[in-house]
Amino acid sequence: MPDPIDPSQPPPSPVTTPPSTGPEPDAAGRSTSTGLPSNVAAALACIPLIGGIIFYILEKQDNFVRFYAMQSIIFGGAWFLVGIVLKIMMSVLLIIPVIGWFFAILLGILWVLGWLAFLVIFLITVVKAFTGARWEIPYIGPLAQKQMGGAV
């Protein structure tokens, strides 16, 4: 049974929500020219070469996303070139009997270890971009910064 309304008391005030005391929205809250949140666009831009090219072309406003896109382009391009050079070297070494085969196997092992390092760096950049933190891949981050004209 509802409570009776007392006419001598003022009507109840409308319910208001208290102001938020949480952190200010940073990269997770900003929207990019692609319509995605900044952190999601930056994480997708970390996909080596392809994601970087797509987001560097599409994103015109957010330097956070553009930085990760440029870093991805340089990282993916360098990895692609290293892969081509190693494949050529392995092909040449496989022509040489015995000693060449030994060095070709060593290059193959180095290639596998390189892929593991590539995967670890890729995962770190995706996580850092998704959390809104700016992380530079050693040697590649400063190159990406320079290519963007020093914009943060």
N, CA, C and O atoms as a GROMACS GRO file, in nm:
protein
  608
    1MET      N    1   0.084  -0.116   0.000
    1MET     CA    2   0.000   0.000   0.000
    1MET      C    3   0.089   0.124   0.000
    1MET      O    4   0.181   0.133   0.082
    2PRO      N    5   0.065   0.220  -0.091
    2PRO     CA    6   0.150   0.339  -0.100
    2PRO      C    7   0.131   0.429   0.020
    2PRO      O    8   0.027   0.431   0.084
    3ASP      N    9   0.239   0.505   0.047
    3ASP     CA   10   0.234   0.600   0.158
    3ASP      C   11   0.143   0.717   0.120
    3ASP      O   12   0.140   0.760   0.005
    4PRO      N   13   0.067   0.767   0.219
    4PRO     CA   14  -0.018   0.882   0.188
    4PRO      C   15   0.069   1.008   0.171
    4PRO      O   16   0.172   1.022   0.237
    5ILE      N   17   0.027   1.096   0.084
    5ILE     CA   18   0.100   1.220   0.057
    5ILE      C   19   0.057   1.324   0.160
    5ILE      O   20  -0.061   1.350   0.177
    6ASP      N   21   0.156   1.382   0.227
    6ASP     CA   22   0.131   1.484   0.328
    6ASP      C   23   0.134   1.620   0.258
    6ASP      O   24   0.240   1.658   0.206
    7PRO      N   25   0.023   1.695   0.254
    7PRO     CA   26   0.021   1.823   0.183
    7PRO      C   27   0.107   1.930   0.249
    7PRO      O   28   0.138   2.031   0.186
    8SER      N   29   0.147   1.912   0.376
    8SER     CA   30   0.228   2.014   0.443
    8SER      C   31   0.376   2.005   0.403
    8SER      O   32   0.451   2.100   0.427
    9GLN      N   33   0.418   1.897   0.344
    9GLN     CA   34   0.558   1.882   0.304
    9GLN      C   35   0.572   1.918   0.156
    9GLN      O   36   0.482   1.895   0.076
   10PRO      N   37   0.690   1.976   0.121
   10PRO     CA   38   0.712   2.009  -0.020
   10PRO      C   39   0.724   1.881  -0.102
   10PRO      O   40   0.762   1.775  -0.052
   11PRO      N   41   0.692   1.893  -0.228
   11PRO     CA   42   0.702   1.773  -0.314
   11PRO      C   43   0.848   1.726  -0.322
   11PRO      O   44   0.940   1.808  -0.312
   12PRO      N   45   0.870   1.598  -0.340
   12PRO     CA   46   1.007   1.548  -0.348
   12PRO      C   47   1.078   1.602  -0.472
   12PRO      O   48   1.017   1.620  -0.577
   13SER      N   49   1.208   1.628  -0.456
   13SER     CA   50   1.284   1.681  -0.569
   13SER      C   51   1.315   1.568  -0.667
   13SER      O   52   1.322   1.451  -0.629
   14PRO      N   53   1.332   1.604  -0.792
   14PRO     CA   54   1.365   1.499  -0.890
   14PRO      C   55   1.501   1.437  -0.857
   14PRO      O   56   1.589   1.502  -0.801
   15VAL      N   57   1.515   1.313  -0.892
   15VAL     CA   58   1.638   1.240  -0.863
   15VAL      C   59   1.748   1.288  -0.957
   15VAL      O   60   1.731   1.292  -1.079
   16THR      N   61   1.860   1.325  -0.897
   16THR     CA   62   1.975   1.367  -0.978
   16THR      C   63   2.091   1.274  -0.949
   16THR      O   64   2.102   1.219  -0.840
   17THR      N   65   2.175   1.256  -1.046
   17THR     CA   66   2.291   1.170  -1.028
   17THR      C   67   2.408   1.256  -0.983
   17THR      O   68   2.427   1.367  -1.033
   18PRO      N   69   2.486   1.205  -0.891
   18PRO     CA   70   2.602   1.282  -0.846
   18PRO      C   71   2.705   1.294  -0.959
   18PRO      O   72   2.709   1.208  -1.047
   19PRO      N   73   2.787   1.398  -0.956
   19PRO     CA   74   2.888   1.411  -1.062
   19PRO      C   75   2.989   1.297  -1.054
   19PRO      O   76   3.020   1.245  -0.947
   20SER      N   77   3.039   1.260  -1.170
   20SER     CA   78   3.134   1.150  -1.179
   20SER      C   79   3.268   1.193  -1.120
   20SER      O   80   3.315   1.304  -1.144
   21THR      N   81   3.328   1.103  -1.042
   21THR     CA   82   3.459   1.133  -0.985
   21THR      C   83   3.567   1.048  -1.049
   21THR      O   84   3.682   1.049  -1.004
   22GLY      N   85   3.532   0.975  -1.155
   22GLY     CA   86   3.629   0.888  -1.222
   22GLY      C   87   3.726   0.969  -1.305
   22GLY      O   88   3.716   1.091  -1.313
   23PRO      N   89   3.821   0.901  -1.368
   23PRO     CA   90   3.919   0.970  -1.451
   23PRO      C   91   3.855   1.029  -1.575
   23PRO      O   92   3.753   0.981  -1.624
   24GLU      N   93   3.917   1.133  -1.624
   24GLU     CA   94   3.868   1.196  -1.746
   24GLU      C   95   3.888   1.102  -1.864
   24GLU      O   96   3.985   1.027  -1.868
   25PRO      N   97   3.797   1.104  -1.959
   25PRO     CA   98   3.817   1.017  -2.075
   25PRO      C   99   3.936   1.068  -2.156
   25PRO      O  100   3.945   1.186  -2.189
   26ASP      N  101   4.028   0.977  -2.185
   26ASP     CA  102   4.145   1.014  -2.263
   26ASP      C  103   4.134   0.953  -2.401
   26ASP      O  104   4.038   0.983  -2.473
   27ALA      N  105   4.227   0.870  -2.439
   27ALA     CA  106   4.224   0.811  -2.573
   27ALA      C  107   4.104   0.719  -2.590
   27ALA      O  108   4.059   0.699  -2.703
   28ALA      N  109   4.053   0.664  -2.482
   28ALA     CA  110   3.939   0.573  -2.493
   28ALA      C  111   3.810   0.648  -2.524
   28ALA      O  112   3.718   0.590  -2.581
   29GLY      N  113   3.802   0.775  -2.489
   29GLY     CA  114   3.680   0.849  -2.507
   29GLY      C  115   3.673   0.933  -2.633
   29GLY      O  116   3.564   0.967  -2.679
   30ARG      N  117   3.788   0.968  -2.689
   30ARG     CA  118   3.789   1.052  -2.807
   30ARG      C  119   3.739   0.975  -2.927
   30ARG      O  120   3.762   0.854  -2.939
   31SER      N  121   3.672   1.042  -3.015
   31SER     CA  122   3.626   0.981  -3.138
   31SER      C  123   3.715   1.030  -3.252
   31SER      O  124   3.758   1.146  -3.253
   32THR      N  125   3.741   0.943  -3.345
   32THR     CA  126   3.829   0.978  -3.456
   32THR      C  127   3.745   1.011  -3.579
   32THR      O  128   3.622   1.003  -3.576
   33SER      N  129   3.812   1.049  -3.686
   33SER     CA  130   3.740   1.079  -3.809
   33SER      C  131   3.685   0.951  -3.873
   33SER      O  132   3.602   0.959  -3.964
   34THR      N  133   3.728   0.834  -3.826
   34THR     CA  134   3.673   0.709  -3.876
   34THR      C  135   3.546   0.670  -3.801
   34THR      O  136   3.476   0.577  -3.842
   35GLY      N  137   3.515   0.739  -3.691
   35GLY     CA  138   3.397   0.708  -3.611
   35GLY      C  139   3.424   0.610  -3.498
   35GLY      O  140   3.336   0.584  -3.416
   36LEU      N  141   3.545   0.555  -3.494
   36LEU     CA  142   3.581   0.463  -3.387
   36LEU      C  143   3.641   0.540  -3.270
   36LEU      O  144   3.694   0.649  -3.289
   37PRO      N  145   3.633   0.485  -3.150
   37PRO     CA  146   3.708   0.548  -3.039
   37PRO      C  147   3.857   0.545  -3.071
   37PRO      O  148   3.905   0.456  -3.141
   38SER      N  149   3.928   0.642  -3.020
   38SER     CA  150   4.069   0.658  -3.052
   38SER      C  151   4.152   0.536  -3.017
   38SER      O  152   4.239   0.496  -3.095
   39ASN      N  153   4.126   0.475  -2.902
   39ASN     CA  154   4.207   0.359  -2.863
   39ASN      C  155   4.180   0.238  -2.951
   39ASN      O  156   4.272   0.162  -2.980
   40VAL      N  157   4.057   0.219  -2.995
   40VAL     CA  158   4.024   0.106  -3.082
   40VAL      C  159   4.087   0.127  -3.220
   40VAL      O  160   4.142   0.034  -3.278
   41ALA      N  161   4.077   0.249  -3.272
   41ALA     CA  162   4.137   0.278  -3.403
   41ALA      C  163   4.289   0.260  -3.398
   41ALA      O  164   4.348   0.208  -3.493
   42ALA      N  165   4.353   0.302  -3.288
   42ALA     CA  166   4.498   0.287  -3.276
   42ALA      C  167   4.535   0.139  -3.266
   42ALA      O  168   4.635   0.097  -3.324
   43ALA      N  169   4.456   0.060  -3.194
   43ALA     CA  170   4.486  -0.083  -3.183
   43ALA      C  171   4.471  -0.152  -3.319
   43ALA      O  172   4.552  -0.238  -3.353
   44LEU      N  173   4.371  -0.115  -3.395
   44LEU     CA  174   4.355  -0.172  -3.529
   44LEU      C  175   4.464  -0.125  -3.624
   44LEU      O  176   4.505  -0.198  -3.714
   45ALA      N  177   4.512  -0.003  -3.604
   45ALA     CA  178   4.620   0.050  -3.687
   45ALA      C  179   4.751  -0.023  -3.662
   45ALA      O  180   4.843  -0.014  -3.743
   46CYS      N  181   4.761  -0.096  -3.551
   46CYS     CA  182   4.884  -0.169  -3.520
   46CYS      C  183   4.902  -0.294  -3.604
   46CYS      O  184   5.009  -0.354  -3.604
   47ILE      N  185   4.798  -0.335  -3.677
   47ILE     CA  186   4.814  -0.451  -3.765
   47ILE      C  187   4.921  -0.415  -3.868
   47ILE      O  188   4.904  -0.320  -3.944
   48PRO      N  189   5.031  -0.490  -3.870
   48PRO     CA  190   5.146  -0.448  -3.949
   48PRO      C  191   5.115  -0.424  -4.097
   48PRO      O  192   5.046  -0.504  -4.162
   49LEU      N  193   5.164  -0.317  -4.145
   49LEU     CA  194   5.158  -0.271  -4.283
   49LEU      C  195   5.016  -0.238  -4.328
   49LEU      O  196   4.986  -0.121  -4.354
   50ILE      N  197   4.928  -0.336  -4.339
   50ILE     CA  198   4.794  -0.314  -4.394
   50ILE      C  199   4.710  -0.222  -4.304
   50ILE      O  200   4.656  -0.122  -4.351
   51GLY      N  201   4.700  -0.256  -4.176
   51GLY     CA  202   4.623  -0.172  -4.083
   51GLY      C  203   4.681  -0.032  -4.074
   51GLY      O  204   4.608   0.066  -4.066
   52GLY      N  205   4.814  -0.024  -4.074
   52GLY     CA  206   4.879   0.106  -4.068
   52GLY      C  207   4.848   0.192  -4.189
   52GLY      O  208   4.818   0.310  -4.174
   53ILE      N  209   4.854   0.133  -4.307
   53ILE     CA  210   4.825   0.209  -4.430
   53ILE      C  211   4.681   0.256  -4.431
   53ILE      O  212   4.653   0.372  -4.461
   54ILE      N  213   4.589   0.168  -4.398
   54ILE     CA  214   4.446   0.203  -4.400
   54ILE      C  215   4.417   0.318  -4.303
   54ILE      O  216   4.354   0.416  -4.341
   55PHE      N  217   4.464   0.305  -4.179
   55PHE     CA  218   4.432   0.409  -4.080
   55PHE      C  219   4.512   0.536  -4.102
   55PHE      O  220   4.466   0.644  -4.064
   56TYR      N  221   4.630   0.528  -4.161
   56TYR     CA  222   4.706   0.650  -4.188
   56TYR      C  223   4.636   0.731  -4.298
   56TYR      O  224   4.639   0.854  -4.296
   57ILE      N  225   4.575   0.663  -4.393
   57ILE     CA  226   4.502   0.731  -4.500
   57ILE      C  227   4.369   0.785  -4.449
   57ILE      O  228   4.333   0.899  -4.479
   58LEU      N  229   4.295   0.704  -4.372
   58LEU     CA  230   4.161   0.743  -4.328
   58LEU      C  231   4.161   0.847  -4.216
   58LEU      O  232   4.077   0.938  -4.215
   59GLU      N  233   4.254   0.835  -4.123
   59GLU     CA  234   4.254   0.923  -4.005
   59GLU      C  235   4.326   1.054  -4.037
   59GLU      O  236   4.443   1.054  -4.073
   60LYS      N  237   4.253   1.163  -4.023
   60LYS     CA  238   4.311   1.294  -4.054
   60LYS      C  239   4.329   1.382  -3.931
   60LYS      O  240   4.403   1.480  -3.937
   61GLN      N  241   4.264   1.350  -3.817
   61GLN     CA  242   4.263   1.439  -3.702
   61GLN      C  243   4.347   1.388  -3.586
   61GLN      O  244   4.426   1.465  -3.530
   62ASP      N  245   4.333   1.265  -3.548
   62ASP     CA  246   4.390   1.213  -3.424
   62ASP      C  247   4.535   1.169  -3.444
   62ASP      O  248   4.562   1.070  -3.510
   63ASN      N  249   4.628   1.245  -3.385
   63ASN     CA  250   4.770   1.212  -3.398
   63ASN      C  251   4.808   1.085  -3.324
   63ASN      O  252   4.908   1.022  -3.359
   64PHE      N  253   4.732   1.046  -3.222
   64PHE     CA  254   4.755   0.921  -3.151
   64PHE      C  255   4.739   0.803  -3.246
   64PHE      O  256   4.824   0.713  -3.249
   65VAL      N  257   4.632   0.802  -3.322
   65VAL     CA  258   4.606   0.694  -3.418
   65VAL      C  259   4.707   0.702  -3.532
   65VAL      O  260   4.759   0.599  -3.576
   66ARG      N  261   4.734   0.822  -3.580
   66ARG     CA  262   4.829   0.837  -3.691
   66ARG      C  263   4.969   0.791  -3.652
   66ARG      O  264   5.040   0.733  -3.734
   67PHE      N  265   5.010   0.815  -3.527
   67PHE     CA  266   5.141   0.770  -3.481
   67PHE      C  267   5.148   0.617  -3.485
   67PHE      O  268   5.244   0.561  -3.538
   68TYR      N  269   5.048   0.550  -3.428
   68TYR     CA  270   5.049   0.404  -3.430
   68TYR      C  271   5.040   0.350  -3.572
   68TYR      O  272   5.100   0.246  -3.602
   69ALA      N  273   4.968   0.418  -3.660
   69ALA     CA  274   4.960   0.375  -3.799
   69ALA      C  275   5.096   0.386  -3.868
   69ALA      O  276   5.139   0.294  -3.937
   70MET      N  277   5.165   0.500  -3.849
   70MET     CA  278   5.296   0.517  -3.910
   70MET      C  279   5.397   0.418  -3.854
   70MET      O  280   5.478   0.363  -3.928
   71GLN      N  281   5.392   0.395  -3.724
   71GLN     CA  282   5.482   0.297  -3.662
   71GLN      C  283   5.456   0.158  -3.719
   71GLN      O  284   5.550   0.082  -3.740
   72SER      N  285   5.330   0.126  -3.743
   72SER     CA  286   5.294  -0.004  -3.800
   72SER      C  287   5.343  -0.017  -3.944
   72SER      O  288   5.388  -0.124  -3.984
   73ILE      N  289   5.334   0.089  -4.020
   73ILE     CA  290   5.382   0.086  -4.159
   73ILE      C  291   5.533   0.059  -4.162
   73ILE      O  292   5.580  -0.026  -4.237
   74ILE      N  293   5.608   0.131  -4.080
   74ILE     CA  294   5.753   0.115  -4.078
   74ILE      C  295   5.791  -0.024  -4.026
   74ILE      O  296   5.878  -0.090  -4.082
   75PHE      N  297   5.727  -0.067  -3.919
   75PHE     CA  298   5.757  -0.198  -3.859
   75PHE      C  299   5.723  -0.311  -3.956
   75PHE      O  300   5.804  -0.401  -3.976
   76GLY      N  301   5.606  -0.306  -4.016
   76GLY     CA  302   5.565  -0.410  -4.111
   76GLY      C  303   5.652  -0.410  -4.237
   76GLY      O  304   5.687  -0.516  -4.288
   77GLY      N  305   5.686  -0.291  -4.287
   77GLY     CA  306   5.771  -0.282  -4.405
   77GLY      C  307   5.911  -0.336  -4.378
   77GLY      O  308   5.967  -0.407  -4.462
   78ALA      N  309   5.967  -0.303  -4.262
   78ALA     CA  310   6.100  -0.353  -4.227
   78ALA      C  311   6.097  -0.505  -4.213
   78ALA      O  312   6.188  -0.574  -4.258
   79TRP      N  313   5.992  -0.556  -4.150
   79TRP     CA  314   5.982  -0.700  -4.132
   79TRP      C  315   5.967  -0.770  -4.267
   79TRP      O  316   6.024  -0.878  -4.287
   80PHE      N  317   5.892  -0.712  -4.358
   80PHE     CA  318   5.874  -0.768  -4.492
   80PHE      C  319   6.008  -0.773  -4.566
   80PHE      O  320   6.040  -0.874  -4.629
   81LEU      N  321   6.085  -0.665  -4.559
   81LEU     CA  322   6.215  -0.662  -4.627
   81LEU      C  323   6.314  -0.761  -4.565
   81LEU      O  324   6.387  -0.828  -4.637
   82VAL      N  325   6.316  -0.770  -4.432
   82VAL     CA  326   6.403  -0.869  -4.366
   82VAL      C  327   6.365  -1.010  -4.409
   82VAL      O  328   6.452  -1.094  -4.432
   83GLY      N  329   6.237  -1.035  -4.421
   83GLY     CA  330   6.191  -1.167  -4.464
   83GLY      C  331   6.238  -1.201  -4.605
   83GLY      O  332   6.280  -1.314  -4.630
   84ILE      N  333   6.230  -1.105  -4.696
   84ILE     CA  334   6.276  -1.128  -4.833
   84ILE      C  335   6.426  -1.156  -4.836
   84ILE      O  336   6.471  -1.249  -4.903
   85VAL      N  337   6.504  -1.075  -4.764
   85VAL     CA  338   6.649  -1.094  -4.760
   85VAL      C  339   6.685  -1.231  -4.703
   85VAL      O  340   6.771  -1.300  -4.757
   86LEU      N  341   6.620  -1.270  -4.593
   86LEU     CA  342   6.650  -1.401  -4.534
   86LEU      C  343   6.612  -1.515  -4.626
   86LEU      O  344   6.684  -1.615  -4.633
   87LYS      N  345   6.501  -1.504  -4.696
   87LYS     CA  346   6.461  -1.610  -4.789
   87LYS      C  347   6.561  -1.623  -4.903
   87LYS      O  348   6.593  -1.734  -4.945
   88ILE      N  349   6.608  -1.511  -4.955
   88ILE     CA  350   6.709  -1.515  -5.062
   88ILE      C  351   6.838  -1.579  -5.010
   88ILE      O  352   6.897  -1.664  -5.077
   89MET      N  353   6.881  -1.538  -4.890
   89MET     CA  354   7.004  -1.595  -4.832
   89MET      C  355   6.989  -1.745  -4.809
   89MET      O  356   7.083  -1.820  -4.834
   90MET      N  357   6.874  -1.789  -4.762
   90MET     CA  358   6.852  -1.931  -4.739
   90MET      C  359   6.854  -2.008  -4.871
   90MET      O  360   6.908  -2.118  -4.877
   91SER      N  361   6.795  -1.950  -4.976
   91SER     CA  362   6.795  -2.016  -5.107
   91SER      C  363   6.936  -2.032  -5.161
   91SER      O  364   6.970  -2.137  -5.216
   92VAL      N  365   7.018  -1.929  -5.146
   92VAL     CA  366   7.156  -1.937  -5.192
   92VAL      C  367   7.234  -2.040  -5.111
   92VAL      O  368   7.310  -2.118  -5.168
   93LEU      N  369   7.216  -2.042  -4.980
   93LEU     CA  370   7.288  -2.136  -4.895
   93LEU      C  371   7.247  -2.280  -4.920
   93LEU      O  372   7.329  -2.371  -4.904
   94LEU      N  373   7.123  -2.304  -4.959
   94LEU     CA  374   7.078  -2.440  -4.985
   94LEU      C  375   7.141  -2.499  -5.110
   94LEU      O  376   7.141  -2.621  -5.127
   95ILE      N  377   7.195  -2.415  -5.197
   95ILE     CA  378   7.263  -2.463  -5.317
   95ILE      C  379   7.397  -2.526  -5.280
   95ILE      O  380   7.442  -2.621  -5.345
   96ILE      N  381   7.461  -2.474  -5.176
   96ILE     CA  382   7.592  -2.522  -5.133
   96ILE      C  383   7.572  -2.647  -5.047
   96ILE      O  384   7.504  -2.642  -4.946
   97PRO      N  385   7.632  -2.760  -5.087
   97PRO     CA  386   7.612  -2.883  -5.008
   97PRO      C  387   7.676  -2.875  -4.870
   97PRO      O  388   7.775  -2.804  -4.850
   98VAL      N  389   7.622  -2.944  -4.778
   98VAL     CA  390   7.661  -2.967  -4.639
   98VAL      C  391   7.676  -2.837  -4.559
   98VAL      O  392   7.590  -2.807  -4.476
   99ILE      N  393   7.782  -2.760  -4.580
   99ILE     CA  394   7.805  -2.641  -4.498
   99ILE      C  395   7.696  -2.536  -4.524
   99ILE      O  396   7.654  -2.466  -4.432
  100GLY      N  397   7.653  -2.525  -4.648
  100GLY     CA  398   7.545  -2.432  -4.681
  100GLY      C  399   7.414  -2.472  -4.616
  100GLY      O  400   7.338  -2.388  -4.569
  101TRP      N  401   7.389  -2.605  -4.613
  101TRP     CA  402   7.268  -2.654  -4.550
  101TRP      C  403   7.268  -2.622  -4.401
  101TRP      O  404   7.166  -2.585  -4.344
  102PHE      N  405   7.385  -2.636  -4.338
  102PHE     CA  406   7.398  -2.606  -4.196
  102PHE      C  407   7.363  -2.460  -4.168
  102PHE      O  408   7.286  -2.430  -4.077
  103PHE      N  409   7.420  -2.369  -4.248
  103PHE     CA  410   7.392  -2.227  -4.228
  103PHE      C  411   7.248  -2.191  -4.266
  103PHE      O  412   7.190  -2.099  -4.208
  104ALA      N  413   7.191  -2.262  -4.362
  104ALA     CA  414   7.051  -2.239  -4.397
  104ALA      C  415   6.960  -2.278  -4.281
  104ALA      O  416   6.860  -2.211  -4.254
  105ILE      N  417   6.995  -2.388  -4.213
  105ILE     CA  418   6.917  -2.430  -4.097
  105ILE      C  419   6.930  -2.327  -3.985
  105ILE      O  420   6.831  -2.296  -3.918
  106LEU      N  421   7.050  -2.274  -3.964
  106LEU     CA  422   7.069  -2.170  -3.863
  106LEU      C  423   6.986  -2.045  -3.895
  106LEU      O  424   6.926  -1.985  -3.807
  107LEU      N  425   6.984  -2.008  -4.023
  107LEU     CA  426   6.902  -1.892  -4.063
  107LEU      C  427   6.754  -1.921  -4.041
  107LEU      O  428   6.679  -1.832  -4.002
  108GLY      N  429   6.712  -2.045  -4.066
  108GLY     CA  430   6.573  -2.083  -4.041
  108GLY      C  431   6.536  -2.071  -3.894
  108GLY      O  432   6.427  -2.025  -3.860
  109ILE      N  433   6.628  -2.112  -3.807
  109ILE     CA  434   6.604  -2.099  -3.663
  109ILE      C  435   6.597  -1.952  -3.624
  109ILE      O  436   6.511  -1.912  -3.545
  110LEU      N  437   6.687  -1.870  -3.679
  110LEU     CA  438   6.682  -1.725  -3.653
  110LEU      C  439   6.551  -1.665  -3.702
  110LEU      O  440   6.496  -1.576  -3.638
  111TRP      N  441   6.501  -1.713  -3.815
  111TRP     CA  442   6.376  -1.664  -3.871
  111TRP      C  443   6.259  -1.693  -3.776
  111TRP      O  444   6.173  -1.607  -3.754
  112VAL      N  445   6.257  -1.814  -3.720
  112VAL     CA  446   6.151  -1.851  -3.625
  112VAL      C  447   6.159  -1.765  -3.499
  112VAL      O  448   6.057  -1.716  -3.450
  113LEU      N  449   6.281  -1.746  -3.446
  113LEU     CA  450   6.298  -1.661  -3.328
  113LEU      C  451   6.258  -1.516  -3.358
  113LEU      O  452   6.200  -1.448  -3.274
  114GLY      N  453   6.289  -1.471  -3.478
  114GLY     CA  454   6.249  -1.336  -3.520
  114GLY      C  455   6.098  -1.322  -3.525
  114GLY      O  456   6.043  -1.219  -3.485
  115TRP      N  457   6.029  -1.425  -3.575
  115TRP     CA  458   5.883  -1.421  -3.579
  115TRP      C  459   5.823  -1.414  -3.439
  115TRP      O  460   5.725  -1.344  -3.415
  116LEU      N  461   5.883  -1.487  -3.346
  116LEU     CA  462   5.835  -1.480  -3.208
  116LEU      C  463   5.854  -1.340  -3.150
  116LEU      O  464   5.766  -1.288  -3.083
  117ALA      N  465   5.969  -1.279  -3.177
  117ALA     CA  466   5.994  -1.142  -3.130
  117ALA      C  467   5.895  -1.046  -3.196
  117ALA      O  468   5.842  -0.956  -3.130
  118PHE      N  469   5.870  -1.064  -3.325
  118PHE     CA  470   5.774  -0.982  -3.398
  118PHE      C  471   5.635  -0.993  -3.335
  118PHE      O  472   5.566  -0.893  -3.318
  119LEU      N  473   5.595  -1.115  -3.301
  119LEU     CA  474   5.464  -1.137  -3.240
  119LEU      C  475   5.454  -1.068  -3.104
  119LEU      O  476   5.352  -1.007  -3.072
  120VAL      N  477   5.559  -1.078  -3.024
  120VAL     CA  478   5.559  -1.015  -2.892
  120VAL      C  479   5.549  -0.863  -2.906
  120VAL      O  480   5.470  -0.800  -2.834
  121ILE      N  481   5.626  -0.805  -2.996
  121ILE     CA  482   5.621  -0.659  -3.016
  121ILE      C  483   5.484  -0.617  -3.067
  121ILE      O  484   5.431  -0.515  -3.024
  122PHE      N  485   5.427  -0.694  -3.158
  122PHE     CA  486   5.293  -0.665  -3.209
  122PHE      C  487   5.189  -0.666  -3.096
  122PHE      O  488   5.106  -0.575  -3.088
  123LEU      N  489   5.194  -0.768  -3.011
  123LEU     CA  490   5.098  -0.777  -2.901
  123LEU      C  491   5.115  -0.662  -2.801
  123LEU      O  492   5.017  -0.608  -2.751
  124ILE      N  493   5.239  -0.626  -2.773
  124ILE     CA  494   5.263  -0.513  -2.681
  124ILE      C  495   5.206  -0.385  -2.739
  124ILE      O  496   5.142  -0.308  -2.667
  125THR      N  497   5.227  -0.359  -2.868
  125THR     CA  498   5.175  -0.235  -2.927
  125THR      C  499   5.022  -0.233  -2.928
  125THR      O  500   4.962  -0.128  -2.905
  126VAL      N  501   4.961  -0.347  -2.955
  126VAL     CA  502   4.814  -0.351  -2.956
  126VAL      C  503   4.759  -0.323  -2.816
  126VAL      O  504   4.664  -0.245  -2.800
  127VAL      N  505   4.818  -0.385  -2.715
  127VAL     CA  506   4.772  -0.365  -2.577
  127VAL      C  507   4.793  -0.220  -2.534
  127VAL      O  508   4.704  -0.157  -2.477
  128LYS      N  509   4.912  -0.166  -2.564
  128LYS     CA  510   4.941  -0.027  -2.526
  128LYS      C  511   4.846   0.069  -2.598
  128LYS      O  512   4.796   0.163  -2.537
  129ALA      N  513   4.822   0.047  -2.726
  129ALA     CA  514   4.731   0.134  -2.800
  129ALA      C  515   4.589   0.124  -2.746
  129ALA      O  516   4.520   0.225  -2.732
  130PHE      N  517   4.545   0.002  -2.716
  130PHE     CA  518   4.408  -0.016  -2.667
  130PHE      C  519   4.388   0.046  -2.529
  130PHE      O  520   4.278   0.092  -2.498
  131THR      N  521   4.492   0.049  -2.446
  131THR     CA  522   4.480   0.111  -2.315
  131THR      C  523   4.499   0.262  -2.322
  131THR      O  524   4.485   0.331  -2.220
  132GLY      N  525   4.531   0.314  -2.438
  132GLY     CA  526   4.546   0.458  -2.454
  132GLY      C  527   4.685   0.510  -2.423
  132GLY      O  528   4.707   0.631  -2.418
  133ALA      N  529   4.780   0.421  -2.400
  133ALA     CA  530   4.918   0.462  -2.371
  133ALA      C  531   4.997   0.472  -2.502
  133ALA      O  532   4.981   0.389  -2.592
  134ARG      N  533   5.080   0.572  -2.510
  134ARG     CA  534   5.165   0.589  -2.629
  134ARG      C  535   5.296   0.517  -2.604
  134ARG      O  536   5.369   0.551  -2.510
  135TRP      N  537   5.328   0.418  -2.687
  135TRP     CA  538   5.449   0.339  -2.672
  135TRP      C  539   5.524   0.337  -2.804
  135TRP      O  540   5.468   0.307  -2.909
  136GLU      N  541   5.653   0.369  -2.796
  136GLU     CA  542   5.736   0.369  -2.915
  136GLU      C  543   5.816   0.240  -2.922
  136GLU      O  544   5.884   0.203  -2.826
  137ILE      N  545   5.808   0.173  -3.036
  137ILE     CA  546   5.893   0.057  -3.059
  137ILE      C  547   6.036   0.110  -3.072
  137ILE      O  548   6.059   0.207  -3.144
  138PRO      N  549   6.133   0.050  -3.003
  138PRO     CA  550   6.270   0.100  -3.012
  138PRO      C  551   6.317   0.111  -3.158
  138PRO      O  552   6.292   0.021  -3.239
  139TYR      N  553   6.381   0.219  -3.191
  139TYR     CA  554   6.434   0.254  -3.323
  139TYR      C  555   6.324   0.290  -3.423
  139TYR      O  556   6.344   0.377  -3.508
  140ILE      N  557   6.210   0.226  -3.415
  140ILE     CA  558   6.103   0.250  -3.512
  140ILE      C  559   6.014   0.366  -3.468
  140ILE      O  560   5.972   0.446  -3.551
  141GLY      N  561   5.986   0.376  -3.338
  141GLY     CA  562   5.904   0.485  -3.286
  141GLY      C  563   5.959   0.623  -3.320
  141GLY      O  564   5.883   0.708  -3.368
  142PRO      N  565   6.089   0.648  -3.297
  142PRO     CA  566   6.143   0.779  -3.335
  142PRO      C  567   6.136   0.806  -3.486
  142PRO      O  568   6.116   0.920  -3.528
  143LEU      N  569   6.152   0.702  -3.567
  143LEU     CA  570   6.136   0.720  -3.712
  143LEU      C  571   5.993   0.759  -3.748
  143LEU      O  572   5.970   0.845  -3.833
  144ALA      N  573   5.897   0.695  -3.683
  144ALA     CA  574   5.756   0.726  -3.708
  144ALA      C  575   5.727   0.870  -3.664
  144ALA      O  576   5.656   0.943  -3.733
  145GLN      N  577   5.783   0.909  -3.550
  145GLN     CA  578   5.765   1.046  -3.501
  145GLN      C  579   5.823   1.146  -3.600
  145GLN      O  580   5.762   1.250  -3.627
  146LYS      N  581   5.940   1.116  -3.654
  146LYS     CA  582   6.006   1.204  -3.751
  146LYS      C  583   5.923   1.215  -3.880
  146LYS      O  584   5.910   1.323  -3.937
  147GLN      N  585   5.868   1.102  -3.926
  147GLN     CA  586   5.787   1.101  -4.048
  147GLN      C  587   5.659   1.183  -4.032
  147GLN      O  588   5.609   1.240  -4.129
  148MET      N  589   5.608   1.188  -3.910
  148MET     CA  590   5.486   1.264  -3.885
  148MET      C  591   5.516   1.412  -3.864
  148MET      O  592   5.424   1.491  -3.844
  149GLY      N  593   5.641   1.450  -3.869
  149GLY     CA  594   5.677   1.589  -3.853
  149GLY      C  595   5.687   1.632  -3.708
  149GLY      O  596   5.679   1.751  -3.677
  150GLY      N  597   5.706   1.537  -3.618
  150GLY     CA  598   5.721   1.570  -3.477
  150GLY      C  599   5.591   1.592  -3.403
  150GLY      O  600   5.594   1.630  -3.286
  151ALA      N  601   5.476   1.570  -3.468
  151ALA     CA  602   5.347   1.590  -3.402
  151ALA      C  603   5.326   1.480  -3.299
  151ALA      O  604   5.355   1.363  -3.325
  152VAL      N  605   5.274   1.519  -3.182
  152VAL     CA  606   5.251   1.421  -3.077
  152VAL      C  607   5.116   1.360  -3.091
  152VAL      O  608   5.078   1.275  -3.011
   0.00000   0.00000   0.00000
